């Protein structure tokens, strides 16, 4: 693995040199550079290290299959056996931050090639948005060490899609000192700019665009994918024509989820997500708090704005005491957990001050949102965090393309209620039901003719495997499933379903 990290270091150095800068944070921003400008064209071809032998510039299908199976035996039964060679390119481009300040971001372009008919000629383009990560070094061009990148490569690039995937502003060598987490306008513009930059590169890297554009993402990325489709429909319609959208396990209904958390139903990972949200929205809008101490207990408030993304892993954040792993609210904070299942989120060493939670709940009672599912954002919260939640809730438009919304019904991290509420809103606003596919992979097949039999059966088998392994290790099976649910169990099956959905739409 050491050779791969050396290769990445060389890539970063090359990008910085090409852009006229130096240092780990990248060059100073040239404010005259237009959004979507590609800093180096062609972008850098990423060498793929091999365990035995020199690095290669094209990932062979046979080699990729072996690599996938070594990491997760049986994965190619879900992704399909790779058909295409993959060339990976690393790009840096100009974009904007949460307050519309000029900045930069990096990303990956995955280009399929080979003799299989799925790999030749003009190919559809997938614009992909990744899930939440706390590590600033996250890079979708790292197919060997980045599990999400390798899954996306296997699901899409190895099956004939050109993939464009942003790392998002604030990650990798981006000079933005924060990440505009779940800022719908910024994240959509970032994705738009990544595609603009990639399109500039296509002629130089033999990426033949068929003109068919599909958008997908998982978790945070599911939200970003939908925000991007909305932006392309409302702001960039003359520049982009989207064929279909697949959102997977996304927090689209942000106002609903925020109110649920503070009312006593916290989500797994909330002690990480809330700091990311408050920092992003404060940097973007300036009205979430006067100081972080308003929201966070003093032991956590200092330095919390620069904590994520950073150098620490999720485990590091907890073991070093930078954040509590579970205790979002004080054990005596009222109302208590909405059900006993949420009891672990109330305890000693809590993150959120009870005074702030009380103020949030008072505003939610005085200025309720979501009272009408067909008009859920017809409300006027006074609390700065709730205002931002309403502003960034995506239940305020109706897509004009076929949509798939996939997730798991028992997801403890991004509640499936977000998917259900968003789908319900679209239908209430007249979106044709024939163009909306909502899939809960954690359900039984409706019949042998169920188009998602494979995804549902595969998910059930994977979950059973987690349970068996926990029992064998004398661990709690429910805890094991909850830990694996959002990040490990659901993604392969939602991505497989999304690819099938895209292929069906593209064939029409």
JOLINUR-V499102 format. One record per residue. SS is DSSP state (2 for helix, 1 for strand, 0 for the rest). D_FIRST is the distance of its C-alpha to the first C-alpha in Angstrom with 1 decimal. Layout:
ss=SS d_first=D_FIRST
ss=SS d_first=D_FIRST
This chain:
ss=0 d_first=0.0
ss=2 d_first=3.8
ss=2 d_first=5.4
ss=2 d_first=5.3
ss=2 d_first=6.7
ss=2 d_first=8.9
ss=2 d_first=10.0
ss=2 d_first=11.0
ss=2 d_first=12.8
ss=2 d_first=14.6
ss=2 d_first=15.5
ss=2 d_first=17.0
ss=2 d_first=18.8
ss=2 d_first=20.2
ss=2 d_first=21.5
ss=2 d_first=23.1
ss=2 d_first=24.6
ss=2 d_first=25.9
ss=0 d_first=27.5
ss=0 d_first=29.1
ss=0 d_first=27.4
ss=0 d_first=25.1
ss=0 d_first=23.5
ss=0 d_first=21.0
ss=0 d_first=23.5
ss=0 d_first=24.4
ss=0 d_first=27.8
ss=0 d_first=31.1
ss=0 d_first=32.4
ss=0 d_first=35.0
ss=0 d_first=37.4
ss=0 d_first=39.1
ss=0 d_first=36.1
ss=0 d_first=36.9
ss=0 d_first=34.9
ss=0 d_first=32.6
ss=0 d_first=32.3
ss=1 d_first=29.2
ss=0 d_first=28.2
ss=0 d_first=26.8
ss=0 d_first=28.0
ss=0 d_first=26.4
ss=0 d_first=23.3
ss=1 d_first=20.0
ss=1 d_first=18.5
ss=0 d_first=14.8
ss=0 d_first=12.8
ss=1 d_first=10.7
ss=0 d_first=8.0
ss=0 d_first=9.0
ss=0 d_first=8.1
ss=0 d_first=11.3
ss=0 d_first=12.6
ss=0 d_first=12.6
ss=0 d_first=11.5
ss=1 d_first=14.4
ss=0 d_first=16.5
ss=0 d_first=18.0
ss=1 d_first=16.3
ss=0 d_first=18.7
ss=2 d_first=20.3
ss=2 d_first=19.9
ss=2 d_first=16.2
ss=2 d_first=15.9
ss=2 d_first=18.2
ss=2 d_first=16.2
ss=2 d_first=13.0
ss=2 d_first=15.4
ss=2 d_first=17.2
ss=2 d_first=14.4
ss=2 d_first=13.6
ss=0 d_first=17.3
ss=0 d_first=19.8
ss=0 d_first=22.8
ss=2 d_first=21.3
ss=2 d_first=22.5
ss=2 d_first=25.9
ss=2 d_first=25.9
ss=2 d_first=24.2
ss=0 d_first=25.8
ss=0 d_first=24.3
ss=0 d_first=22.7
ss=0 d_first=25.4
ss=0 d_first=24.1
ss=1 d_first=21.5
ss=1 d_first=19.7
ss=1 d_first=19.4
ss=1 d_first=17.6
ss=1 d_first=19.3
ss=1 d_first=18.8
ss=1 d_first=22.2
ss=1 d_first=24.0
ss=1 d_first=27.6
ss=1 d_first=30.6
ss=1 d_first=31.7
ss=1 d_first=33.6
ss=0 d_first=33.1
ss=0 d_first=35.0
ss=0 d_first=38.1
ss=0 d_first=37.9
ss=0 d_first=36.7
ss=1 d_first=34.9
ss=1 d_first=31.1
ss=1 d_first=28.0
ss=1 d_first=25.1
ss=1 d_first=22.1
ss=1 d_first=21.1
ss=1 d_first=19.9
ss=1 d_first=22.0
ss=1 d_first=21.0
ss=1 d_first=23.4
ss=1 d_first=24.3
ss=1 d_first=25.9
ss=0 d_first=27.0
ss=0 d_first=30.2
ss=0 d_first=30.6
ss=2 d_first=33.4
ss=2 d_first=31.2
ss=2 d_first=28.9
ss=0 d_first=31.7
ss=0 d_first=34.2
ss=0 d_first=34.4
ss=1 d_first=32.0
ss=1 d_first=32.3
ss=1 d_first=30.2
ss=1 d_first=28.5
ss=1 d_first=28.2
ss=1 d_first=25.8
ss=1 d_first=25.6
ss=0 d_first=22.8
ss=0 d_first=23.5
ss=0 d_first=23.8
ss=0 d_first=20.9
ss=0 d_first=21.3
ss=1 d_first=18.2
ss=0 d_first=19.0
ss=0 d_first=15.6
ss=0 d_first=15.8
ss=0 d_first=15.3
ss=0 d_first=16.5
ss=0 d_first=15.0
ss=0 d_first=11.4
ss=0 d_first=12.0
ss=0 d_first=8.7
ss=0 d_first=8.3
ss=0 d_first=12.1
ss=2 d_first=14.2
ss=2 d_first=17.4
ss=2 d_first=16.2
ss=2 d_first=15.2
ss=2 d_first=18.5
ss=2 d_first=20.5
ss=2 d_first=19.1
ss=2 d_first=20.1
ss=2 d_first=23.4
ss=0 d_first=24.6
ss=2 d_first=23.0
ss=2 d_first=22.5
ss=2 d_first=26.2
ss=0 d_first=27.6
ss=0 d_first=27.4
ss=1 d_first=26.4
ss=1 d_first=24.4
ss=1 d_first=24.8
ss=1 d_first=22.9
ss=1 d_first=23.4
ss=0 d_first=21.2
ss=0 d_first=24.6
ss=0 d_first=26.3
ss=0 d_first=25.1
ss=0 d_first=21.3
ss=0 d_first=18.6
ss=0 d_first=20.6
ss=0 d_first=23.9
ss=0 d_first=26.7
ss=0 d_first=28.4
ss=0 d_first=28.4
ss=0 d_first=28.6
ss=0 d_first=27.8
ss=0 d_first=31.0
ss=0 d_first=30.1
ss=0 d_first=32.5
ss=0 d_first=34.7
ss=2 d_first=35.9
ss=2 d_first=37.2
ss=2 d_first=34.3
ss=2 d_first=31.6
ss=2 d_first=33.6
ss=2 d_first=34.2
ss=2 d_first=30.5
ss=2 d_first=29.8
ss=2 d_first=32.8
ss=2 d_first=31.6
ss=2 d_first=28.2
ss=2 d_first=30.1
ss=2 d_first=32.5
ss=2 d_first=29.7
ss=2 d_first=28.0
ss=2 d_first=31.5
ss=2 d_first=31.9
ss=2 d_first=28.9
ss=2 d_first=29.7
ss=0 d_first=32.1
ss=0 d_first=29.6
ss=0 d_first=26.7
ss=0 d_first=28.9
ss=0 d_first=28.8
ss=0 d_first=32.2
ss=1 d_first=33.3
ss=1 d_first=35.9
ss=1 d_first=37.3
ss=1 d_first=36.4
ss=1 d_first=34.4
ss=1 d_first=33.1
ss=1 d_first=31.5
ss=1 d_first=29.5
ss=1 d_first=27.4
ss=1 d_first=26.6
ss=0 d_first=27.8
ss=2 d_first=28.1
ss=2 d_first=27.3
ss=2 d_first=30.2
ss=2 d_first=32.5
ss=2 d_first=31.1
ss=2 d_first=31.6
ss=2 d_first=35.2
ss=2 d_first=35.9
ss=2 d_first=34.7
ss=2 d_first=37.0
ss=2 d_first=39.8
ss=2 d_first=39.2
ss=2 d_first=39.2
ss=2 d_first=42.4
ss=2 d_first=44.2
ss=0 d_first=43.0
ss=0 d_first=41.4
ss=0 d_first=43.4
ss=0 d_first=44.5
ss=0 d_first=40.9
ss=0 d_first=39.0
ss=0 d_first=40.2
ss=1 d_first=38.2
ss=1 d_first=38.5
ss=1 d_first=37.2
ss=1 d_first=35.3
ss=1 d_first=33.2
ss=1 d_first=32.6
ss=1 d_first=30.6
ss=0 d_first=31.2
ss=0 d_first=32.2
ss=0 d_first=34.3
ss=0 d_first=36.8
ss=0 d_first=39.8
ss=2 d_first=38.7
ss=2 d_first=42.2
ss=2 d_first=42.7
ss=2 d_first=39.4
ss=2 d_first=40.0
ss=2 d_first=43.5
ss=2 d_first=42.4
ss=2 d_first=39.9
ss=2 d_first=42.5
ss=2 d_first=45.2
ss=0 d_first=43.5
ss=0 d_first=40.8
ss=0 d_first=37.5
ss=0 d_first=34.3
ss=0 d_first=31.1
ss=0 d_first=28.9
ss=2 d_first=32.0
ss=2 d_first=31.4
ss=2 d_first=28.4
ss=2 d_first=30.0
ss=2 d_first=33.3
ss=2 d_first=32.0
ss=2 d_first=30.0
ss=2 d_first=33.3
ss=2 d_first=35.6
ss=2 d_first=33.7
ss=2 d_first=33.2
ss=2 d_first=36.9
ss=2 d_first=38.2
ss=2 d_first=36.5
ss=2 d_first=37.8
ss=2 d_first=41.3
ss=0 d_first=42.2
ss=0 d_first=44.3
ss=0 d_first=42.1
ss=0 d_first=42.9
ss=0 d_first=44.4
ss=0 d_first=41.8
ss=2 d_first=39.0
ss=2 d_first=41.3
ss=2 d_first=43.5
ss=0 d_first=40.9
ss=1 d_first=38.7
ss=0 d_first=39.7
ss=2 d_first=39.7
ss=2 d_first=36.9
ss=2 d_first=34.5
ss=2 d_first=36.2
ss=0 d_first=35.3
ss=0 d_first=32.0
ss=2 d_first=31.6
ss=2 d_first=31.8
ss=2 d_first=28.7
ss=0 d_first=26.7
ss=0 d_first=25.1
ss=0 d_first=23.0
ss=1 d_first=21.4
ss=0 d_first=18.6
ss=0 d_first=19.4
ss=0 d_first=18.3
ss=2 d_first=21.2
ss=2 d_first=21.2
ss=2 d_first=21.2
ss=2 d_first=24.2
ss=2 d_first=26.1
ss=2 d_first=25.3
ss=0 d_first=26.1
ss=0 d_first=29.3
ss=0 d_first=28.7
ss=0 d_first=29.8
ss=0 d_first=31.4
ss=0 d_first=29.5
ss=0 d_first=32.8
ss=0 d_first=35.9
ss=0 d_first=36.7
ss=1 d_first=40.4
ss=0 d_first=42.6
ss=0 d_first=43.9
ss=0 d_first=47.5
ss=0 d_first=46.7
ss=0 d_first=49.0
ss=0 d_first=48.9
ss=0 d_first=46.7
ss=0 d_first=44.2
ss=0 d_first=45.6
ss=0 d_first=44.8
ss=2 d_first=43.7
ss=2 d_first=40.2
ss=2 d_first=39.7
ss=2 d_first=40.9
ss=2 d_first=37.5
ss=2 d_first=37.3
ss=1 d_first=40.4
ss=0 d_first=40.2
ss=0 d_first=40.1
ss=0 d_first=37.7
ss=0 d_first=37.9
ss=0 d_first=36.5
ss=1 d_first=39.4
ss=0 d_first=42.7
ss=2 d_first=45.6
ss=2 d_first=47.7
ss=2 d_first=45.3
ss=2 d_first=45.1
ss=2 d_first=48.9
ss=2 d_first=49.2
ss=2 d_first=46.8
ss=2 d_first=48.8
ss=2 d_first=52.1
ss=2 d_first=51.1
ss=2 d_first=49.9
ss=2 d_first=53.3
ss=2 d_first=55.3
ss=0 d_first=53.3
ss=0 d_first=51.9
ss=0 d_first=49.7
ss=0 d_first=49.2
ss=0 d_first=52.8
ss=0 d_first=53.2
ss=2 d_first=50.2
ss=2 d_first=51.5
ss=2 d_first=51.5
ss=0 d_first=49.0
ss=0 d_first=48.5
ss=0 d_first=52.2
ss=0 d_first=52.0
ss=0 d_first=52.1
ss=0 d_first=50.0
ss=0 d_first=50.6
ss=0 d_first=47.5
ss=2 d_first=44.9
ss=2 d_first=42.0
ss=2 d_first=44.1
ss=2 d_first=45.2
ss=2 d_first=41.6
ss=2 d_first=41.0
ss=2 d_first=43.9
ss=2 d_first=43.0
ss=2 d_first=39.6
ss=0 d_first=40.7
ss=0 d_first=40.5
ss=0 d_first=43.6
ss=0 d_first=45.7
ss=0 d_first=45.4
ss=0 d_first=45.6
ss=0 d_first=43.1
ss=0 d_first=44.6
ss=0 d_first=42.1
ss=1 d_first=41.2
ss=1 d_first=39.0
ss=1 d_first=36.9
ss=1 d_first=36.1
ss=1 d_first=33.9
ss=1 d_first=32.9
ss=0 d_first=33.5
ss=0 d_first=36.8
ss=0 d_first=35.7
ss=0 d_first=32.8
ss=0 d_first=33.0
ss=0 d_first=30.8
ss=0 d_first=32.5
ss=0 d_first=35.9
ss=0 d_first=37.0
ss=2 d_first=40.3
ss=2 d_first=38.7
ss=2 d_first=38.3
ss=2 d_first=41.8
ss=2 d_first=43.5
ss=2 d_first=42.0
ss=2 d_first=43.0
ss=2 d_first=46.4
ss=2 d_first=46.9
ss=2 d_first=46.1
ss=2 d_first=48.6
ss=2 d_first=51.2
ss=0 d_first=51.0
ss=0 d_first=51.7
ss=0 d_first=48.4
ss=0 d_first=49.2
ss=2 d_first=47.9
ss=2 d_first=47.3
ss=2 d_first=44.5
ss=1 d_first=42.8
ss=1 d_first=40.6
ss=1 d_first=39.7
ss=1 d_first=37.4
ss=1 d_first=36.8
ss=0 d_first=34.3
ss=0 d_first=35.4
ss=0 d_first=38.8
ss=0 d_first=40.5
ss=0 d_first=41.2
ss=0 d_first=44.7
ss=0 d_first=45.6
ss=0 d_first=44.3
ss=0 d_first=44.7
ss=0 d_first=42.4
ss=0 d_first=40.0
ss=0 d_first=37.2
ss=2 d_first=37.7
ss=2 d_first=34.2
ss=2 d_first=32.5
ss=2 d_first=34.8
ss=2 d_first=34.7
ss=2 d_first=30.9
ss=2 d_first=30.6
ss=2 d_first=33.2
ss=2 d_first=31.3
ss=2 d_first=28.0
ss=2 d_first=30.0
ss=2 d_first=31.8
ss=2 d_first=28.5
ss=2 d_first=27.5
ss=2 d_first=31.1
ss=2 d_first=31.0
ss=2 d_first=27.7
ss=2 d_first=29.2
ss=2 d_first=32.4
ss=2 d_first=30.8
ss=0 d_first=29.0
ss=0 d_first=32.3
ss=0 d_first=31.2
ss=0 d_first=33.2
ss=2 d_first=32.6
ss=2 d_first=33.8
ss=2 d_first=31.4
ss=2 d_first=28.5
ss=2 d_first=29.6
ss=2 d_first=30.2
ss=2 d_first=26.7
ss=2 d_first=25.1
ss=2 d_first=27.8
ss=2 d_first=26.9
ss=2 d_first=23.1
ss=2 d_first=22.4
ss=2 d_first=25.7
ss=2 d_first=27.4
ss=2 d_first=24.9
ss=2 d_first=24.4
ss=2 d_first=28.2
ss=2 d_first=29.3
ss=2 d_first=27.1
ss=2 d_first=28.4
ss=2 d_first=31.9
ss=2 d_first=31.4
ss=2 d_first=30.3
ss=2 d_first=33.4
ss=2 d_first=35.5
ss=2 d_first=34.4
ss=2 d_first=35.0
ss=2 d_first=38.4
ss=2 d_first=39.3
ss=2 d_first=38.1
ss=0 d_first=40.2
ss=0 d_first=43.4
